[in-house]
Amino acid sequence: MCGIVGIVGNKEVAPFLLSALKRLEYRGYDSAGIAALNNGKIEYCRSKGKISALKDKVAQYPVAGTVGIAHTRWATHGVPSEANAHPQFSDTVALVHNGIIENYEALKAEFSAKGYNFTSETDTEVIVALITFNLKEGLKPKEAVYQSIQRLEGSFAIEVLFDGYPDMIIGARRGSPLAVGYGDDEMFIGSDALALAEFTTKISYLEDGDLVVLHKDKVEFFDEKGNPVQREIVANHASSFTIEKGEFRHFMIKEIFEQPKAIEDTFCSVYDKETGLINSANIPFDLTKVSRVAIIACGTSLHAAMVAKYWIETYAKVPVDIDSSSEFRYRNPVLDKDTLAVFVSQSGETADTLAALRYCKKHGIKTLGMVNVPASTIAREADCILQTMAGPEVSVAATKAFTTQLVLFAALALALAEKRETLPLPEIKKMAKMLLDIPSIMQDFLKETESIDKIAKDIVKDAVNALYIGRGSSYPIALEGALKLKETSYIHAEGYSAGEMKHGPIALVDQGLPIIVVAPFDKYFEKTFSNMQEIVARGGKVIFVSNKKGIAAAIKHITASIAMPDVNTFVAPILYSLPMQILAYYTALAKGTDMDQPRNLAKSVTVE
Ligand code: F6R
């Protein structure tokens, strides 16, 4: 989850490293650091907190040199502190690391016994100890790194500077991603294409187990056996986007408002205007032969998968299994060769989702990655991809990534329905047209968000707990609403299917508990309505999210309402996601929490 970047250059690297770190801040932001080689000597600066804190510190204590490495941390071992920030270093090396060293305790004990003085609580420092010892044994830097990584269990992407080697960075990876960028008389290395986007459009991805030696005029790759290898140079399509909020106060609200455009771009990428149907040419499998769809994802992406289950089973009549990525490969899933496994991930780097993808590939299952970052590892490793066209999502809380995933899943359900002839063609075209119409309906909805702001301030802000309920495809939307609220405002929130209330959660209902009822006017409405009345009878404060008709029916029971446009059940989950996001945003705003970078979280979860 940490972000790393390095430059072997021909000008002072500190400002460039800091700007690259800013772009990598989505990977972690509890501490950061940079190191550079000044006339062959290591200089460094580290700081607790965000990149802005490091920037201030570097202004005070400059780090000079044209070769340097940098790191932004998401703590795994040891609290966020200056001592635990990277680079970790010894008298001969400075090193940054993304990943987890699983056998670090054994290695720490071994090197402590040999007299190595550990100064941090990190797992990373054992890599420094290993390399330092190997150098003292007389090994050259490349060999010292190679021998050291053979002793490591776990995942890592590392970059290392060596005292006395003024024109060199060595990198290596296993499990965690690493890419090299080619410049003009300068070379770059970083966690992903995004990190390198402002420097170059030419990159190579390291394969698992690779080691790379960077000089400003050449790059040498070695495979896991230590043999020299070539790695293909590809175009870096990651946009060198500027991290600007424009007219908005926060990225989260900016990204909420970007949804009409993101959805339009996403849907148009799979919609065939000529036929009015979905173009599934990107999926090189015979969709008539798919016996089961397995969807594997984490967090918000998992909620999109849960909505997809309703759609695909209802409209295409294909059974769908949903798995949380972290559980999937450990539960010995029964998969047959006609299963289509779909891996949903905004970042395309989520460690558990990636591991699940590799598990399926190993078992000969057809794999489809649904990602927002086309240069990501999942995108590169899946048999084929569907790309959400959300553009870079900076806010840690996923918003536009979610609704664009929903749109792609809705399109996939229609493509399956067409190929399997489970719906008549005119019906499919009608449903595709509903998806086409969403951006303008969303646009209108986004014009009126003050009432949600008021609900956030008057009802939700001071709550300790909140419940979200819904039925059918509104159930995952309730889950997503609860996730958004808890991660951005730190209010404990849970989502339940409305029918589950009586099986336990209703015991929580009292006058201080806001309950957000997601109730489109669909076939579930009457039942959800009854559940809402049961809550009201026990003193719960209901915030009712429905269309005008639904609200009119509920008005005398409820504390507040959010009026939704009249839309077909099929597309309702996409529209009903908006009030969930906006309520979370305004609640966080009212509470003064940092909703763009909430505590303890990171945008890309690259460790298990
Ligand atoms: C919540 C959120 C997370 C991510 C999850 C998966 O707002 O963003 O729950 O959805 O970490 O991330 P990706 O989609 O990148 O695999």
Boltz pocket constraint, residues with backbone or C-beta under 6 A from the ligand:
constraints:
  - pocket:
      binder: B
      contacts: [[A, 298], [A, 299], [A, 300], [A, 301], [A, 302], [A, 344], [A, 345], [A, 346], [A, 347], [A, 348], [A, 349], [A, 350], [A, 353], [A, 396], [A, 397], [A, 398], [A, 399], [A, 483], [A, 484], [A, 487], [A, 602], [A, 603], [A, 604], [A, 605]]
      max_distance: 6.0
